[in-house]
Amino acid sequence: QRFAEAVPLFRRTLELLEEGGLASSAPGSPAAAVAAEVWAHLGVAMQSLDRVPDAIESYRRAVALDPSLHVCLANLASLHAYLNERERAVEYIARALDLDPRNPTYLQLRSQFNTTEEPAQGEAKGQAKGAQDERVSSRDPDDSPKGG
């Protein structure tokens, strides 16, 4: 996996989308969905490089443009758990489950977040890696490349 090489390419793609006015399209529009996918993939790359704040920002931007990206919500939940921000983790996993209520990874994360003891950072980060391995797009599983 060549995530370090991918980051500048994703950033350049976002610049081009911005120059074309597509990155600031109305959330939910087809143009916004394209920009959201790029942000989501940038998030995966940042997460894989252990650049947690950058990954969080990328996933937030993706979800702002396309609220149906439940994998990004689950990754946000896992990363906030990793940072010991349990309330945010619970909020994000609840949103992911609203979109994909039977996803076993999301159900496991919710169960983990709802326990009284804090998960170990390594455990939460491992769960984040599992969630990012799911498909980035929730629209059509056969349409989107693997998120890892």
C-alpha positions, 0 to 999 in steps of 0.5 A: 500500500502506497498511502504516502504517495496517494496523499498529494494526489488526493489533495491535488484532486481536491484542488482541481474539484475546488477550482471547478467549483465542484468541491463546494457543491450542495451536500447530497449533489452528485458533484458533492458526492465525488468530492466526498469520495476523495475526502473519504479516501484521503481519510483512509490514507491519513489513518493508515499513516497514523495521521489521526487529526488529518484523518478525522478532518478528512472524514468530517469533510466527506460526511459533510458533503455526503452524509450517507458515507457510513464507513466514514462515520464508523471510522470517526467513531473509532478514531475518537475512541482511540483519542479517548473521546467516548461521547463523540465515538458513541455519537458517530457509531450511532449515526453509522448504525442509523445508515447500516443497522446490521453491520457487524463491525458497527454493532461490535464498536457500539458494544465496545463504546457502551461498556463502562471501561475505556477501551485500550487505545490500540484496541480502538485503533484496530477496530478503526482499521477494520472499519476502514477496510469496509467499502468507503461508499455506501451507495453501491458496494460494487461501485466503489474501490476498497477503502484500504 
